[in-house]
Amino acid sequence: MNLLLYLIILTVEALHFTVGPGVVEDISHQYIELGSKETLRCPLPSHFYAIFWYDSAEHSQIDPILKFHDGVKTGEGYISGEYDIELGGSLVIQNVSLSHERIFTCLVFQSQKDDPVTSLVNVTVTVKPSRRYPIINKCRDKHCFRNLQSGTNVSCTVGNSKPRVQLTWSQRTELGDEYVVNQTTSVISNHEGSFSTEARLLLTQPQSHMIVLSLLVCKATSVPEIFNLTESVIIIQHGEHNHEDYRTNPVFVERYEELELECSVDIDVDVSYLVWRRLSGEALGEFAFATFIGEKYLINESKTFEIDRRGSLRIHSVNVIHEGLYTCMYNTPVGDTASYYGVSVYVLPDPPYPLVYGCKEDQYCVMEVHQEGHLGCSLLGVRPEVDLDMTTFLKSESNKITFYDKQLKVKTNQETFDITLTTKYKIDESSLSRLTLECTTRNTPTTSLELSTKFDLLFMEENGTPTESNIAASSITPSVSGKTNGILTVILVILPTILVICLLITFLVLKDILRSELRTSYEPMFQSICPIPFIQETAFSVKDLYVDGGIEYSATGKKQNNWLPLRSYQEILNEDPTWSNIRIIEGDPGTGKTIISLLLAHDWTLQIAPLQKFDVFIFLRLRHLVKTVSLFNAIKLLLLPEDTELTIVDIENIIRSSSVILILDGYDELSDSERPDFVKKILARQILQKLVVLVTTRSSCFPCELSPSATRIRLTGFDDIAREKYMQKAIVQDNANAAEMIKQRLQDNPMLADFFQVPFLFVMFAHISHERNANVKFHSVTSFFQYMLTCFHSHQRNKYNIEKYKRKSEVFERDHKRLDKLAFASLSVDKGKSQWRKQFIGPKIGIKFLEEYLKIGILTEEEVLSYHQKKSTSYSQLVQRNHFVRFFHELFCEWYAAYFLAKEVERHSVEDLGKLLNKLDPLNVQYLYRFACGINQRAAEKIIQYLKRRRDGDEFAVLCILEQSGKVENIKDTVEELCKETIFISDEGTRLLQRSKLQLIDIASRVQIPVPCIHVEKCFDSVDLGKGGMILKSGLNLPKLSFVEEVKISEMGRELTIEETSDIIRYALACEKLERLSFECCMLPAEVSDDALLSGLHSGETVVTWNPIVTCYQLGPLGKWEYQGDGKILTIREYDEEFKQFCESWSDTPWQMSKKNGDPKI
């Protein structure tokens, strides 16, 4: 070897004299960063004989710094550690310094006989500034807005950079960037070889008085590019608009509603940039700004409002503190102008109408009064302060009564007011018997506060019967005669008994009315289930569709993973005394939470066990309860007919005196501020404690008000058996060929196996496969969802043989940008907002577009009732009908939101994605991320990088990677990288995270990537080889493995039975090429006596080890534990001592504590 290198060196030396050092094959220029590890590359063949690197262009008289031949590295640079070389021949500089700024020479010998090829690499050392964008001294960030006077100096700097950076100030207009003349540039050389550059700009007053705003850009230019962002932006306000020259637009908005203020212009066409300000006593106040030319920016410097992409100001939940004057200043081609809005917040009183003294709230009031007397009414909790007045309802009757001595009193309650009106009256016509009056508001700033209550007065003659109040106030003086006393005694004894009987009969009659009306209300709900939105003409009963999937329960509300299976949905109403009356049904979107609720309603209506034991069944969707003041109001408003005889008081009496089950469906569909107080109090057990309450919600949205003793029930989805049952029950019945066809299509789409654990998605797939009779293969979840929506649109178009309609429908199918934006906002900005008023969403997305998507079934419309602000004489006038629009299913919302997300991600750097995605936890909206990656390749790359930076994001990123092509081969390198280390599956991870890791293991197995170890920690449940493998506590299945070297089980204080231990060993033997099965931190039986298992271990290569605390044992051929290393058998006495120490060491673990407490499940 040394002789060979010597010969090569002699050859090199000879070349200097024959060819000359100036003969060069290639010259390249490379930039390397100071203080980093960098690689210098030269043109290299795929195979070479030897390579020499020199740190000079003139290398004839110097030794190479690094020599590489036949895998051997030598040379002074290599020995010193300054340089290294890659196997491909590229030079590695371990720590770049300024001394490396020079020309390097690379000599490559392709063979022993060939002349070397010489390449020169001209190296420039770069220094990147600490902040990778130009810094404007008036700004805290890359973009800002400031109110600055003429004569102010604004500087832009880049410090400690190399090579030297050129900075330029420009004014940005819709025609392009214009150079600003009043600027000077200076450069300072630093001692470490870097430069600091400053561009200083002197502000001058604009020539036109129409210009109030200027958009100035400081741009940095360097070679190579050393910035993440090459420009910084400042919007400067040169002065104030004269407020008196502009009309202030009054805006009235109800507290807690959303406020949106337009900037009064067409943003997309005319506006270059704009600034929103909230004017206050300060010179500036809060502000936010946006630019719409060049790079688009939306920058919020306000804690209370923001700008949306159209340039509108938005406040998502308005409160009184948001009152004030807002202005939008904006730039147009002809100059700057402004819009002003005076925002006032109003609060409706509670109740939302005047209260008349002497009247009950829930019925029309008729009072029997004298011809002269006092009247009064009040508004409670209203804002702003309004006037109350008492008048006749008909103006033509105003001469029949005189009101005098009116007094208006106002009580302030922080943000609201209680207003009370009292007045004296006298009728002017003695013959008047009845008169309709009205207590009404006056001087209201908005029609929403135009409130009134009508009531009737019945007038008595002065010598007539006294009023009811006088009767109540008068005393009764009984006669002293004995006969009268006897009669009175009988009456006093019998009358209460008769009264009690009458009240009881009345109660039972009213209760029967309530039950009957509830049954009638529920029947359309559970008899009209539509599994596919576009086949709305085919509806099913819930009983005809439902199949039990995986259902599990945990007896406490704390987030532990001791989940046990339930055999059917009926066991949700288990009468186990350890179960709480508050029960949470949780599951991912599409797992059937609402379907189970409707199934329970079905069983109660038909009096099927165990529902028949409940007197009353209440099913309410939480999204319908916004602003509802009580459970009893909600029942009357949402579940009973308009002409019901029951009053709210009747309903309350029945509920409080009966056995009642209450289902609150969709806890996750409302934000915390939207959830009614009475719901929170019920869940906290502060009111109505006898109710059995079921709450459905996503697993990621657990009710925070909940008592820790609540029982948790989890829906885990469909396995193969449940899918088979559903096909037979709901689709193919006894048609074996149809069933086989659907099964074959499932087998043809193995990439969707995990996806089809979600019942909703499997149901869609099965019905569409059966309906369309097409054999389509899907390579990803995105491709399936895309196909499914194409089917929806195609089915709708086929109903109408009109070419014009078809063309319009195709446009709606392709262009849904406005719906995308709305969907994304509901998941991020307006988190929890799952429905929109029809009159709001129509203009937002287009009336025709809305109609089309409602017909298809992607969107669905529902009527929601609420109480009108004005009290009226009849129920039909009191109740307000609102029409809301929502997505048919939450996954549709994530699909359309993914389009918007993909577009937005394209505009952001990976570093800035946190601002866009910080409210979008992948564990809550996993399909949003997966769809976005499948829809847009460029966005996918950034999203995957973002996910990999998150804790436990690597495994989830694999699911997103698969969405790009669906082909495992395309991500083999990524999977190989993720499988280099131990893969942990722990109870601390969510079910989604566990599922992601299982899919990673499955992919590795399919492409034969070796995995050193799979560590199952605190989440082993059982082994079921019939289902394919090891069952985790989450209900997921770890299948039989291939190409895994070790499986490790850690159970932290748990004592495994002989059956559990044998099952785990049996599972290990079923895994191909498994070298080791390890048990840690758990107690195993003293020996394994199953001869078949021992024979399998003896004939195979799997070693079984056990480490309960410190000492490690190995399972011997006779089924006894041996000390690892010396082969000595663990005696019974030693085993007992080990067991004692184990229990002491792990005494504070949940398993051991449950054992001490006598838990029967242990």
SULGICOR-V844224 format. One record per residue. N is the residue number from 1. SS is DSSP state (hx for helix, st for strand, lp for the rest). PHI is phi in whole degrees, 0 to 359 (* if undefined). NEAR is the number of other C-alpha atoms within 8 Angstrom. Layout:
BEGIN
N;SS;PHI;NEAR  N;SS;PHI;NEAR
END
This chain:
BEGIN
1;lp;*;4  2;hx;298;5  3;hx;296;6  4;hx;295;7  5;hx;298;9  6;hx;299;8  7;hx;295;8  8;hx;297;9  9;hx;297;8  10;hx;300;8  11;hx;297;8  12;hx;298;9  13;hx;297;9  14;hx;296;8  15;hx;297;10  16;hx;300;10  17;hx;270;7  18;hx;263;6  19;lp;266;7  20;lp;98;8  21;lp;290;10  22;lp;279;4  23;lp;278;7  24;lp;235;10  25;lp;279;7  26;st;206;8  27;st;233;9  28;st;229;9  29;st;244;8  30;st;232;9  31;st;250;9  32;st;230;11  33;st;265;11  34;lp;301;11  35;lp;82;7  36;lp;248;9  37;lp;268;9  38;st;230;11  39;st;237;8  40;st;260;10  41;lp;241;8  42;lp;228;10  43;lp;299;6  44;lp;234;8  45;lp;288;6  46;lp;295;5  47;lp;229;5  48;lp;219;11  49;lp;271;11  50;st;203;12  51;st;218;13  52;st;241;12  53;st;243;13  54;st;238;14  55;lp;262;11  56;lp;203;9  57;lp;283;9  58;lp;267;6  59;lp;251;12  60;lp;292;7  61;lp;251;5  62;lp;233;6  63;lp;277;6  64;lp;293;12  65;lp;283;13  66;st;205;16  67;st;239;12  68;st;221;13  69;st;210;10  70;lp;55;6  71;lp;81;6  72;st;256;6  73;st;253;10  74;st;219;9  75;lp;114;10  76;hx;299;9  77;hx;294;11  78;hx;287;13  79;hx;296;8  80;hx;286;7  81;lp;89;8  82;lp;286;10  83;st;233;13  84;st;213;12  85;st;222;12  86;lp;282;8  87;lp;299;6  88;lp;281;7  89;lp;107;10  90;lp;287;11  91;st;276;12  92;st;251;12  93;st;263;12  94;lp;291;11  95;lp;212;10  96;lp;291;14  97;lp;234;9  98;hx;296;8  99;hx;293;5  100;hx;275;9  101;lp;279;10  102;lp;195;10  103;st;261;11  104;st;253;13  105;st;244;14  106;st;238;14  107;st;251;11  108;st;242;13  109;st;261;13  110;lp;284;12  111;lp;209;8  112;lp;292;7  113;lp;268;4  114;lp;284;7  115;lp;289;6  116;lp;287;9  117;st;261;10  118;st;257;12  119;st;229;14  120;st;252;14  121;st;239;15  122;st;273;12  123;st;256;13  124;st;244;11  125;st;272;15  126;st;252;11  127;st;233;11  128;lp;269;11  129;lp;294;10  130;lp;295;6  131;lp;251;6  132;lp;275;10  133;lp;201;13  134;lp;298;15  135;st;256;12  136;st;266;14  137;lp;295;9  138;lp;271;7  139;lp;245;11  140;lp;269;8  141;lp;218;6  142;lp;290;12  143;st;223;10  144;st;201;11  145;st;232;12  146;st;217;9  147;st;260;9  148;lp;234;9  149;lp;270;8  150;lp;300;9  151;lp;96;7  152;lp;281;8  153;st;270;8  154;st;243;11  155;st;246;11  156;st;232;13  157;st;228;13  158;st;228;13  159;st;257;9  160;st;51;12  161;st;232;14  162;st;207;12  163;lp;290;12  164;lp;296;10  165;lp;257;12  166;st;261;8  167;st;249;14  168;st;219;9  169;st;270;13  170;st;223;12  171;st;258;12  172;st;267;12  173;st;231;10  174;lp;293;7  175;lp;269;5  176;st;131;6  177;st;270;8  178;st;248;8  179;st;298;8  180;lp;262;8  181;lp;283;4  182;lp;278;7  183;st;224;10  184;st;230;7  185;st;236;9  186;st;226;7  187;st;231;8  188;st;243;7  189;st;273;8  190;lp;265;9  191;lp;294;5  192;lp;273;4  193;lp;94;8  194;lp;266;13  195;st;231;15  196;st;242;14  197;st;242;15  198;st;227;12  199;st;245;14  200;st;253;11  201;st;237;11  202;st;263;11  203;lp;286;11  204;lp;235;6  205;lp;289;6  206;lp;302;8  207;lp;293;5  208;lp;258;5  209;lp;290;6  210;lp;284;7  211;lp;266;10  212;lp;247;12  213;st;244;12  214;st;226;10  215;st;255;12  216;st;253;12  217;st;235;12  218;st;257;14  219;st;246;12  220;st;252;12  221;st;235;9  222;lp;208;10  223;lp;233;6  224;lp;282;6  225;lp;287;6  226;lp;241;9  227;lp;243;8  228;lp;285;6  229;lp;223;7  230;lp;275;10  231;st;221;11  232;st;238;14  233;st;232;11  234;st;226;13  235;st;264;11  236;st;249;12  237;st;262;12  238;lp;273;13  239;lp;187;8  240;lp;253;6  241;lp;292;8  242;lp;283;6  243;hx;303;5  244;hx;291;5  245;hx;280;6  246;lp;237;9  247;lp;281;7  248;st;272;8  249;st;275;7  250;st;286;8  251;st;230;8  252;st;246;10  253;st;224;12  254;st;283;10  255;lp;304;11  256;lp;76;8  257;lp;274;9  258;lp;273;10  259;st;250;11  260;st;227;8  261;st;245;7  262;lp;283;8  263;lp;273;11  264;lp;68;5  265;lp;218;7  266;lp;275;7  267;hx;302;9  268;hx;292;7  269;hx;254;5  270;hx;261;9  271;lp;266;14  272;lp;270;12  273;st;199;12  274;st;210;13  275;st;225;12  276;st;261;12  277;st;226;12  278;st;258;12  279;st;284;13  280;lp;215;9  281;lp;293;5  282;lp;284;6  283;lp;291;6  284;lp;244;10  285;lp;75;10  286;st;283;10  287;st;208;12  288;st;208;15  289;st;215;13  290;st;213;13  291;st;238;11  292;lp;232;11  293;lp;235;10  294;lp;62;4  295;lp;289;6  296;lp;274;8  297;st;231;7  298;st;233;11  299;st;241;10  300;st;252;11  301;lp;248;7  302;lp;247;9  303;lp;272;6  304;lp;245;6  305;lp;218;10  306;st;214;10  307;st;250;15  308;lp;269;9  309;lp;289;6  310;lp;268;7  311;lp;90;11  312;lp;275;11  313;st;277;14  314;st;225;12  315;st;234;11  316;lp;282;10  317;lp;219;9  318;lp;287;14  319;lp;229;9  320;hx;298;9  321;hx;296;4  322;hx;274;9  323;lp;295;10  324;st;150;10  325;st;258;11  326;st;243;12  327;st;227;12  328;st;245;12  329;st;263;12  330;st;216;14  331;st;259;12  332;st;232;10  333;lp;301;7  334;lp;261;4  335;st;141;8  336;st;258;12  337;st;215;10  338;st;209;10  339;st;237;12  340;st;236;12  341;st;229;11  342;st;262;12  343;st;266;13  344;st;238;11  345;st;255;15  346;st;248;11  347;st;234;11  348;lp;288;11  349;lp;291;11  350;lp;234;9  351;lp;288;7  352;lp;279;11  353;lp;192;13  354;lp;294;14  355;st;264;11  356;st;261;11  357;lp;299;7  358;lp;92;5  359;lp;249;9  360;lp;275;7  361;lp;287;6  362;lp;262;6  363;lp;207;6  364;lp;293;11  365;st;259;9  366;st;232;9  367;st;245;10  368;st;266;10  369;st;224;11  370;lp;280;10  371;lp;285;11  372;st;213;9  373;st;177;9  374;st;241;8  375;st;225;10  376;st;201;10  377;st;207;12  378;st;208;12  379;st;242;13  380;st;246;11  381;st;72;12  382;st;255;14  383;st;211;13  384;lp;282;9  385;lp;291;8  386;lp;236;10  387;st;264;10  388;st;245;13  389;st;218;9  390;st;247;10  391;st;218;9  392;st;281;11  393;lp;296;9  394;lp;260;7  395;hx;298;6  396;hx;294;5  397;hx;258;9  398;hx;294;10  399;hx;275;7  400;hx;269;9  401;st;214;11  402;st;243;10  403;st;257;10  404;st;211;7  405;st;56;6  406;st;285;9  407;st;228;7  408;st;247;10  409;st;245;7  410;st;235;8  411;st;247;7  412;st;267;8  413;st;240;8  414;lp;56;5  415;lp;265;7  416;st;236;12  417;st;228;15  418;st;256;13  419;st;244;15  420;st;236;12  421;st;243;13  422;st;236;11  423;st;207;13  424;st;262;12  425;st;222;12  426;st;206;10  427;st;280;11  428;lp;263;8  429;lp;235;7  430;lp;295;7  431;lp;274;4  432;lp;292;9  433;lp;252;7  434;st;211;8  435;st;210;9  436;st;265;11  437;st;248;12  438;st;215;12  439;st;263;14  440;st;224;13  441;st;275;13  442;st;231;9  443;lp;56;6  444;lp;272;10  445;lp;283;6  446;lp;217;7  447;hx;297;6  448;hx;296;6  449;hx;258;9  450;lp;279;11  451;lp;245;13  452;st;204;12  453;st;227;14  454;st;262;14  455;st;205;11  456;st;248;11  457;st;250;12  458;st;256;11  459;st;264;11  460;lp;255;12  461;lp;291;9  462;lp;297;6  463;lp;262;4  464;lp;273;6  465;lp;296;6  466;lp;291;7  467;lp;291;9  468;hx;300;7  469;hx;292;6  470;hx;292;8  471;hx;299;8  472;hx;295;7  473;hx;276;6  474;lp;284;6  475;lp;255;5  476;lp;256;4  477;lp;251;4  478;lp;288;4  479;lp;287;6  480;lp;265;6  481;lp;290;6  482;hx;296;6  483;hx;298;6  484;hx;298;9  485;hx;299;10  486;hx;293;8  487;hx;299;8  488;hx;298;8  489;hx;297;8  490;hx;299;8  491;hx;299;8  492;hx;294;8  493;hx;275;8  494;hx;279;8  495;hx;302;8  496;hx;299;8  497;hx;296;8  498;hx;299;8  499;hx;297;8  500;hx;297;8  501;hx;298;8  502;hx;298;8  503;hx;297;8  504;hx;296;8  505;hx;298;8  506;hx;300;8  507;hx;299;9  508;hx;295;8  509;hx;295;8  510;hx;295;11  511;hx;297;9  512;hx;295;8  513;hx;298;8  514;hx;299;11  515;hx;299;10  516;hx;295;8  517;hx;290;11  518;hx;293;12  519;hx;301;9  520;hx;297;8  521;hx;290;10  522;hx;282;11  523;hx;303;10  524;hx;298;8  525;hx;293;9  526;hx;269;13  527;lp;260;10  528;lp;227;10  529;st;277;10  530;lp;246;10  531;lp;291;8  532;lp;237;8  533;lp;304;11  534;lp;280;10  535;lp;256;7  536;lp;288;9  537;lp;284;4  538;lp;249;6  539;lp;247;10  540;st;236;10  541;lp;284;10  542;hx;301;14  543;hx;291;7  544;hx;283;8  545;hx;255;10  546;lp;288;9  547;lp;225;7  548;lp;295;8  549;lp;264;11  550;st;284;12  551;st;230;15  552;st;227;12  553;st;222;12  554;st;233;13  555;lp;286;10  556;lp;235;9  557;lp;277;12  558;lp;285;6  559;lp;278;4  560;lp;250;5  561;lp;248;9  562;lp;274;6  563;lp;269;9  564;st;239;7  565;st;281;8  566;lp;250;11  567;lp;281;6  568;lp;203;8  569;hx;297;9  570;hx;294;7  571;hx;286;8  572;hx;300;8  573;hx;262;6  574;lp;307;7  575;lp;265;5  576;lp;306;5  577;lp;296;5  578;lp;280;5  579;lp;277;10  580;lp;278;9  581;lp;286;10  582;st;260;11  583;st;230;13  584;st;259;12  585;st;258;13  586;st;245;13  587;lp;177;13  588;lp;292;8  589;lp;304;9  590;lp;91;11  591;lp;272;12  592;lp;103;11  593;hx;294;14  594;hx;291;9  595;hx;300;9  596;hx;297;9  597;hx;299;11  598;hx;291;11  599;hx;294;12  600;hx;294;9  601;hx;298;12  602;hx;301;13  603;hx;293;12  604;hx;290;12  605;hx;300;10  606;lp;267;6  607;lp;58;8  608;lp;262;9  609;lp;298;7  610;lp;268;7  611;hx;288;10  612;hx;293;10  613;hx;283;7  614;lp;265;10  615;lp;293;9  616;st;228;10  617;st;238;11  618;st;243;10  619;st;241;10  620;st;231;10  621;st;271;9  622;hx;298;13  623;hx;294;10  624;hx;271;7  625;lp;259;10  626;lp;302;9  627;lp;71;6  628;lp;280;10  629;lp;271;9  630;lp;205;7  631;hx;299;9  632;hx;290;9  633;hx;299;10  634;hx;297;12  635;hx;298;11  636;hx;294;13  637;hx;286;11  638;hx;257;9  639;hx;243;10  640;lp;254;12  641;lp;291;7  642;lp;299;6  643;lp;265;5  644;lp;301;6  645;lp;278;4  646;lp;280;9  647;lp;265;8  648;hx;299;10  649;hx;295;6  650;hx;302;9  651;hx;298;13  652;hx;298;9  653;hx;299;8  654;hx;293;11  655;hx;298;10  656;hx;286;7  657;lp;247;6  658;lp;227;8  659;lp;276;11  660;st;230;13  661;st;247;12  662;st;242;12  663;st;249;12  664;st;251;13  665;st;264;14  666;lp;84;13  667;hx;303;13  668;hx;284;9  669;hx;276;10  670;lp;239;14  671;lp;286;10  672;lp;299;5  673;lp;289;6  674;lp;273;8  675;lp;288;12  676;lp;299;12  677;hx;299;7  678;hx;293;9  679;hx;294;9  680;hx;298;10  681;hx;290;11  682;hx;297;11  683;hx;292;12  684;lp;276;10  685;lp;64;9  686;lp;270;8  687;lp;220;7  688;lp;48;8  689;lp;288;7  690;lp;277;7  691;lp;294;10  692;st;271;10  693;st;243;12  694;st;248;12  695;st;239;13  696;st;260;14  697;st;197;15  698;lp;294;12  699;lp;299;8  700;lp;277;6  701;lp;237;8  702;lp;275;7  703;lp;302;6  704;lp;284;4  705;lp;283;8  706;lp;291;9  707;lp;291;9  708;lp;299;7  709;lp;277;9  710;lp;298;15  711;st;268;15  712;st;257;13  713;st;235;13  714;st;236;10  715;st;262;15  716;st;255;12  717;st;102;11  718;lp;267;13  719;lp;260;9  720;hx;300;6  721;hx;294;7  722;hx;295;11  723;hx;297;10  724;hx;299;8  725;hx;298;9  726;hx;296;12  727;hx;302;12  728;hx;293;11  729;hx;280;10  730;hx;253;9  731;hx;239;10  732;hx;262;11  733;lp;50;8  734;lp;260;5  735;lp;274;7  736;hx;295;7  737;hx;295;6  738;hx;296;9  739;hx;297;11  740;hx;295;8  741;hx;296;8  742;hx;294;11  743;hx;299;8  744;hx;297;8  745;hx;291;12  746;hx;295;9  747;hx;293;7  748;lp;286;7  749;lp;234;11  750;hx;296;7  751;hx;296;10  752;hx;260;10  753;lp;302;9  754;lp;293;7  755;hx;298;9  756;hx;278;10  757;hx;288;12  758;lp;279;13  759;hx;307;13  760;hx;304;9  761;hx;285;11  762;hx;297;12  763;hx;301;9  764;hx;299;11  765;hx;298;9  766;hx;296;11  767;hx;293;11  768;hx;293;10  769;hx;300;12  770;hx;288;10  771;hx;290;6  772;hx;265;6  773;lp;54;7  774;lp;238;5  775;lp;265;6  776;lp;245;5  777;lp;256;7  778;lp;244;10  779;lp;263;12  780;lp;199;14  781;hx;297;13  782;hx;299;11  783;hx;295;10  784;hx;293;10  785;hx;295;8  786;hx;297;8  787;hx;297;8  788;hx;299;11  789;hx;290;8  790;hx;299;8  791;hx;299;8  792;hx;302;12  793;hx;295;11  794;hx;298;8  795;hx;299;9  796;hx;292;11  797;hx;294;11  798;hx;292;7  799;lp;287;6  800;lp;237;8  801;lp;268;7  802;lp;237;6  803;hx;297;6  804;hx;297;6  805;hx;296;9  806;hx;297;11  807;hx;296;8  808;hx;296;8  809;hx;297;11  810;hx;295;8  811;hx;296;8  812;hx;297;10  813;hx;292;8  814;hx;277;6  815;lp;254;6  816;lp;226;9  817;hx;301;8  818;hx;290;8  819;hx;291;9  820;hx;303;13  821;hx;296;10  822;hx;297;9  823;hx;296;12  824;hx;296;16  825;hx;298;11  826;hx;292;12  827;hx;267;13  828;lp;240;9  829;lp;293;8  830;lp;263;9  831;lp;305;9  832;lp;95;10  833;lp;276;11  834;lp;255;10  835;lp;212;9  836;st;226;10  837;st;298;10  838;hx;298;9  839;hx;290;6  840;hx;274;8  841;hx;287;12  842;hx;304;10  843;hx;297;8  844;hx;293;7  845;hx;249;10  846;lp;103;9  847;hx;299;8  848;hx;295;6  849;hx;300;9  850;hx;299;12  851;hx;300;8  852;hx;295;10  853;hx;289;10  854;hx;289;11  855;hx;296;8  856;hx;293;12  857;lp;108;12  858;lp;296;10  859;st;253;12  860;st;225;10  861;st;247;9  862;st;217;7  863;st;267;8  864;st;237;10  865;st;264;10  866;st;212;10  867;st;283;8  868;lp;289;10  869;lp;292;10  870;lp;258;11  871;lp;282;13  872;lp;231;10  873;lp;277;9  874;lp;230;7  875;hx;299;9  876;hx;297;6  877;hx;278;10  878;hx;286;13  879;st;272;11  880;st;254;9  881;st;261;8  882;st;243;9  883;st;252;10  884;st;246;12  885;st;240;13  886;st;214;10  887;st;287;12  888;lp;304;10  889;lp;210;7  890;hx;302;8  891;hx;294;9  892;hx;295;10  893;hx;298;11  894;hx;294;15  895;hx;296;11  896;hx;288;13  897;hx;297;16  898;hx;297;15  899;hx;297;12  900;hx;295;12  901;hx;301;10  902;hx;301;14  903;hx;296;9  904;hx;293;8  905;hx;299;12  906;hx;303;10  907;hx;278;6  908;lp;255;9  909;lp;281;9  910;hx;299;9  911;hx;295;7  912;hx;267;8  913;hx;294;11  914;hx;303;8  915;hx;295;6  916;hx;282;7  917;hx;251;8  918;lp;295;7  919;lp;264;7  920;lp;241;9  921;lp;293;9  922;lp;304;8  923;lp;289;9  924;lp;268;7  925;lp;230;10  926;hx;299;9  927;hx;288;9  928;hx;303;12  929;hx;292;12  930;hx;295;13  931;hx;296;14  932;hx;301;14  933;hx;291;17  934;hx;285;15  935;hx;280;11  936;lp;223;10  937;hx;297;9  938;hx;294;7  939;hx;294;13  940;hx;301;15  941;hx;301;9  942;hx;288;12  943;hx;298;12  944;hx;295;11  945;hx;298;9  946;hx;299;12  947;hx;295;11  948;hx;295;11  949;hx;278;8  950;lp;279;8  951;lp;296;6  952;lp;60;8  953;hx;274;10  954;hx;300;12  955;hx;294;12  956;hx;294;12  957;hx;299;11  958;hx;299;12  959;hx;299;11  960;hx;288;14  961;hx;298;13  962;hx;299;12  963;hx;292;15  964;hx;290;13  965;hx;224;10  966;lp;78;10  967;lp;261;8  968;hx;298;9  969;hx;301;6  970;hx;287;7  971;hx;240;10  972;hx;301;9  973;hx;297;7  974;hx;296;8  975;hx;297;12  976;hx;298;10  977;hx;295;7  978;hx;290;9  979;lp;264;13  980;lp;294;8  981;lp;255;8  982;lp;299;10  983;st;264;9  984;st;268;8  985;st;240;12  986;st;236;10  987;lp;291;10  988;lp;284;4  989;lp;276;9  990;lp;289;8  991;hx;297;8  992;hx;296;8  993;hx;295;12  994;hx;299;12  995;hx;296;9  996;hx;297;12  997;hx;292;12  998;hx;295;9  999;hx;291;9  1000;hx;299;11  1001;hx;296;8  1002;hx;296;8  1003;hx;296;10  1004;hx;301;14  1005;hx;294;12  1006;hx;292;7  1007;lp;259;9  1008;lp;60;8  1009;lp;267;10  1010;lp;290;10  1011;st;243;13  1012;lp;296;11  1013;lp;199;12  1014;st;245;13  1015;st;253;12  1016;st;265;13  1017;st;243;12  1018;lp;58;10  1019;lp;221;13  1020;st;286;12  1021;st;246;8  1022;st;195;9  1023;st;238;11  1024;st;222;9  1025;lp;294;8  1026;lp;295;5  1027;lp;274;6  1028;lp;116;10  1029;st;167;13  1030;st;269;16  1031;st;267;13  1032;st;271;12  1033;lp;297;12  1034;lp;286;8  1035;lp;93;8  1036;lp;281;10  1037;st;242;10  1038;st;270;10  1039;st;288;7  1040;lp;299;12  1041;lp;259;10  1042;st;229;10  1043;lp;61;12  1044;st;247;15  1045;lp;280;12  1046;st;217;12  1047;st;245;14  1048;st;242;12  1049;st;247;13  1050;st;241;12  1051;st;231;12  1052;st;45;11  1053;st;91;15  1054;st;277;10  1055;st;253;7  1056;lp;277;10  1057;lp;282;8  1058;hx;297;9  1059;hx;293;6  1060;hx;295;10  1061;hx;297;11  1062;hx;296;11  1063;hx;297;10  1064;hx;294;10  1065;hx;295;10  1066;hx;298;9  1067;hx;297;13  1068;hx;298;12  1069;hx;293;12  1070;hx;282;8  1071;lp;276;10  1072;st;281;10  1073;lp;62;10  1074;lp;282;17  1075;lp;269;10  1076;st;215;11  1077;st;243;15  1078;st;243;12  1079;st;247;13  1080;st;226;13  1081;st;59;12  1082;st;220;14  1083;st;256;11  1084;lp;250;9  1085;lp;296;9  1086;lp;295;8  1087;st;203;7  1088;lp;246;10  1089;lp;252;7  1090;lp;283;8  1091;hx;297;6  1092;hx;297;6  1093;hx;296;10  1094;hx;297;13  1095;hx;295;8  1096;hx;297;9  1097;hx;294;12  1098;hx;294;8  1099;hx;278;6  1100;lp;262;7  1101;lp;243;9  1102;lp;275;12  1103;st;259;10  1104;st;252;10  1105;st;238;12  1106;st;214;11  1107;st;230;13  1108;lp;290;12  1109;lp;225;8  1110;lp;237;5  1111;lp;285;7  1112;lp;253;10  1113;st;240;11  1114;st;232;12  1115;st;284;12  1116;lp;277;8  1117;lp;295;8  1118;lp;267;6  1119;lp;86;11  1120;st;255;12  1121;st;278;12  1122;st;239;13  1123;st;297;13  1124;lp;291;9  1125;lp;118;4  1126;lp;253;6  1127;lp;75;7  1128;lp;288;7  1129;st;282;8  1130;lp;286;10  1131;lp;281;6  1132;hx;299;7  1133;hx;297;6  1134;hx;294;8  1135;hx;297;10  1136;hx;298;8  1137;hx;292;8  1138;hx;299;8  1139;hx;298;9  1140;hx;298;8  1141;hx;295;8  1142;hx;299;12  1143;hx;297;10  1144;hx;289;7  1145;hx;293;7  1146;lp;252;10  1147;lp;295;9  1148;lp;265;6  1149;lp;276;9  1150;hx;305;7  1151;hx;294;10  1152;hx;292;13  1153;hx;292;10  1154;hx;296;10  1155;hx;296;9  1156;hx;296;7  1157;lp;278;6  1158;lp;74;7  1159;lp;299;8  1160;lp;294;4  1161;lp;279;3  1162;lp;279;7
END
